[in-house]
Amino acid sequence: MFETAIVAFTTFFATISPIDNAAMFAAMTPAAEPAVRRAMAVRGTLIAGLILLLFALTGELLLRCLGISLAALQMAGGILLLLIGIDMVFARSSGGTSTTSEETSEAVAKQDISVFPLATPLIAGPGAMGAVILLMANAKGNLLAEFIVVAALLGVLLLTLALLLVATKVQQLLGVTGMHVVSRIFGVLLTALAVQFIFDGIAQSGLLPG
């Protein structure tokens, strides 16, 4: 179970990217009053949490309705996480964990960014949604493992909220280089986990003998 917790926390930390989101939040709300920024941070994290919990609770049903096997999900999720991990290692912007240039331009003109782009796609982005479905599917039938996955998700969301509330200080403390170092470390871990998910998917698919 300790391994499940480590894998879940690392995956969610890498796909939600709390530090990157704090820096983006600070850059998008330079003129906002402290009380307004706090309200947007809380509201955005709550909305993102509800979205991800919805995917966690209904992901298995969604897979059954679409006729998607666990092996297919493991391979597809592994490929998606691998691409995100590679972008993190090379400190490149990824549409799976951040906004596109068009989305950023639209967000700059908005007064309230709690729903878009903070809740989604910054916090509850495609990478995080895919990760929560994949991890919950892997824990299928094991209530303790499912609880650990949800607990890891909530833990990363709480960490995200805490960093959003002190976003300006985080940005000043770590700087661009510090944030890239953290991103690269978790990118390497996420890449390794993604490859393991792909291997597990191939093994369960029956495509290879033995």
C-alpha positions as CSV (number, residue, x, y, z in Angstrom):
1,M,0.0,0.0,0.0
2,F,2.9,2.3,0.6
3,E,4.0,1.8,-3.0
4,T,0.4,2.7,-4.1
5,A,0.6,5.9,-2.1
6,I,4.0,6.9,-3.6
7,V,2.9,6.2,-7.1
8,A,-0.4,8.0,-6.8
9,F,1.2,11.1,-5.1
10,T,4.0,11.3,-7.6
11,T,1.6,10.9,-10.5
12,F,-0.8,13.6,-9.3
13,F,2.0,16.0,-8.3
14,A,3.4,15.7,-11.8
15,T,0.1,16.0,-13.7
16,I,-1.4,18.7,-11.5
17,S,1.9,20.6,-11.2
18,P,1.2,22.6,-8.0
19,I,4.4,24.7,-8.3
20,D,3.9,25.6,-11.9
21,N,0.2,26.4,-11.3
22,A,1.2,28.8,-8.4
23,A,3.6,30.6,-10.7
24,M,1.0,30.8,-13.5
25,F,-1.6,32.1,-11.0
26,A,0.7,34.8,-9.7
27,A,1.4,35.9,-13.3
28,M,-2.3,36.0,-14.2
29,T,-3.4,38.0,-11.1
30,P,-0.8,40.7,-10.5
31,A,-3.4,43.5,-9.9
32,A,-6.0,41.5,-8.0
33,E,-6.6,42.3,-4.3
34,P,-5.3,39.7,-1.8
35,A,-8.8,38.8,-0.7
36,V,-9.9,38.3,-4.3
37,R,-6.9,36.2,-5.1
38,R,-7.6,34.0,-2.1
39,A,-11.2,33.6,-3.1
40,M,-10.2,32.6,-6.7
41,A,-7.6,30.1,-5.4
42,V,-10.1,28.4,-3.0
43,R,-12.9,28.4,-5.6
44,G,-10.7,27.1,-8.4
45,T,-9.2,24.3,-6.3
46,L,-12.7,23.2,-5.1
47,I,-14.1,23.1,-8.6
48,A,-11.0,21.2,-9.9
49,G,-11.3,18.8,-6.9
50,L,-15.0,18.1,-7.7
51,I,-14.1,17.4,-11.4
52,L,-11.3,15.0,-10.5
53,L,-13.4,13.2,-7.9
54,L,-16.2,12.8,-10.4
55,F,-13.7,11.1,-12.8
56,A,-12.4,9.0,-9.9
57,L,-15.9,7.8,-9.0
58,T,-17.4,7.3,-12.5
59,G,-14.3,6.4,-14.5
60,E,-14.9,2.7,-14.3
61,L,-18.5,3.1,-15.4
62,L,-17.4,5.3,-18.3
63,L,-14.9,2.7,-19.4
64,R,-17.5,0.0,-19.3
65,C,-19.9,2.1,-21.3
66,L,-17.3,2.8,-24.0
67,G,-16.1,-0.8,-24.0
68,I,-12.5,0.2,-23.0
69,S,-10.4,-2.5,-21.3
70,L,-8.0,-1.9,-18.5
71,A,-5.1,-2.9,-20.7
72,A,-6.1,-0.3,-23.3
73,L,-6.5,2.4,-20.6
74,Q,-3.1,1.5,-19.2
75,M,-1.4,1.8,-22.6
76,A,-3.2,5.0,-23.6
77,G,-2.7,6.6,-20.1
78,G,0.9,5.5,-20.1
79,I,1.5,7.2,-23.5
80,L,-0.2,10.4,-22.4
81,L,1.8,10.5,-19.1
82,L,5.0,9.7,-21.0
83,L,4.5,12.7,-23.3
84,I,3.8,15.0,-20.3
85,G,6.8,13.6,-18.4
86,I,9.1,14.3,-21.4
87,D,7.8,17.8,-21.6
88,M,8.5,18.3,-17.9
89,V,12.1,16.9,-18.2
90,F,12.8,19.4,-21.0
91,A,10.9,22.2,-19.2
92,R,8.5,22.6,-22.1
93,S,4.9,23.8,-21.9
94,S,2.5,20.9,-22.3
95,G,-1.2,21.2,-23.1
96,G,-1.8,18.2,-20.8
97,T,-0.8,20.2,-17.7
98,S,-0.9,23.9,-18.7
99,T,-2.8,26.3,-20.9
100,T,-2.1,26.8,-24.6
101,S,-1.0,30.3,-25.8
102,E,-4.6,31.0,-26.9
103,E,-6.1,30.0,-23.6
104,T,-3.5,32.2,-21.7
105,S,-4.4,35.2,-23.9
106,E,-8.1,34.7,-23.1
107,A,-7.4,34.3,-19.4
108,V,-5.4,37.5,-19.1
109,A,-8.5,39.5,-20.2
110,K,-10.7,37.8,-17.5
111,Q,-11.4,39.3,-14.1
112,D,-12.2,35.9,-12.4
113,I,-9.9,33.0,-13.5
114,S,-11.1,30.5,-10.9
115,V,-13.1,28.3,-13.3
116,F,-11.0,28.9,-16.4
117,P,-8.2,28.5,-16.7
118,L,-7.4,27.7,-13.0
119,A,-9.8,24.9,-12.2
120,T,-9.5,23.5,-15.7
121,P,-7.2,23.0,-17.5
122,L,-4.5,24.1,-15.1
123,I,-5.4,21.9,-12.1
124,A,-7.9,19.4,-13.5
125,G,-6.3,19.1,-16.9
126,P,-6.3,16.1,-19.4
127,G,-3.2,14.6,-17.7
128,A,-4.8,14.7,-14.2
129,M,-8.1,13.4,-15.5
130,G,-6.5,10.5,-17.3
131,A,-4.2,9.7,-14.3
132,V,-7.1,9.5,-11.8
133,I,-9.1,7.2,-14.0
134,L,-6.0,5.0,-14.6
135,L,-5.0,4.8,-11.0
136,M,-8.6,4.0,-9.8
137,A,-8.9,1.4,-12.5
138,N,-5.6,-0.2,-11.3
139,A,-7.0,-0.3,-7.8
140,K,-10.3,-1.9,-8.8
141,G,-11.7,-4.2,-6.2
142,N,-9.3,-3.1,-3.5
143,L,-11.1,-0.5,-1.3
144,L,-8.0,0.4,0.6
145,A,-6.0,1.0,-2.6
146,E,-8.9,3.2,-3.9
147,F,-9.0,5.1,-0.7
148,I,-5.2,5.7,-0.9
149,V,-5.5,7.0,-4.5
150,V,-8.3,9.5,-3.5
151,A,-6.3,10.5,-0.4
152,A,-3.2,11.2,-2.5
153,L,-5.4,13.2,-4.9
154,L,-6.8,15.3,-2.0
155,G,-3.3,15.7,-0.5
156,V,-2.0,17.1,-3.8
157,L,-5.0,19.4,-4.1
158,L,-4.5,20.8,-0.6
159,L,-0.8,21.4,-1.4
160,T,-1.9,23.1,-4.6
161,L,-4.3,25.4,-2.7
162,A,-1.6,26.2,-0.1
163,L,0.9,27.2,-2.9
164,L,-1.8,29.2,-4.7
165,L,-2.4,31.2,-1.5
166,V,1.3,32.1,-1.3
167,A,1.9,32.1,-5.1
168,T,3.9,35.3,-5.2
169,K,6.3,34.2,-2.5
170,V,6.8,30.8,-4.1
171,Q,7.6,32.5,-7.4
172,Q,10.1,34.8,-5.8
173,L,11.6,32.0,-3.6
174,L,12.2,29.4,-6.3
175,G,12.6,31.5,-9.4
176,V,12.4,30.0,-12.9
177,T,15.5,27.8,-12.3
178,G,14.1,26.3,-9.1
179,M,10.7,25.6,-10.6
180,H,12.4,23.9,-13.6
181,V,14.5,21.7,-11.3
182,V,11.5,20.5,-9.4
183,S,9.6,19.9,-12.6
184,R,12.4,17.9,-14.1
185,I,12.8,15.7,-11.1
186,F,9.1,14.8,-11.1
187,G,9.2,14.5,-14.9
188,V,11.8,11.8,-14.7
189,L,9.7,9.9,-12.1
190,L,6.5,10.4,-14.2
191,T,8.3,9.1,-17.3
192,A,9.4,5.9,-15.5
193,L,5.8,5.4,-14.1
194,A,4.4,6.0,-17.6
195,V,6.6,3.3,-19.2
196,Q,5.6,0.9,-16.4
197,F,1.9,1.5,-17.1
198,I,2.6,0.8,-20.8
199,F,4.4,-2.5,-19.9
200,D,1.5,-3.5,-17.6
201,G,-1.0,-2.7,-20.4
202,I,1.0,-4.9,-22.9
203,A,1.2,-7.7,-20.4
204,Q,-2.5,-7.7,-19.6
205,S,-3.5,-7.3,-23.3
206,G,-2.3,-10.8,-24.2
207,L,-0.6,-9.4,-27.3
208,L,2.7,-11.1,-26.3
209,P,3.0,-14.7,-25.3
210,G,4.0,-15.5,-21.8
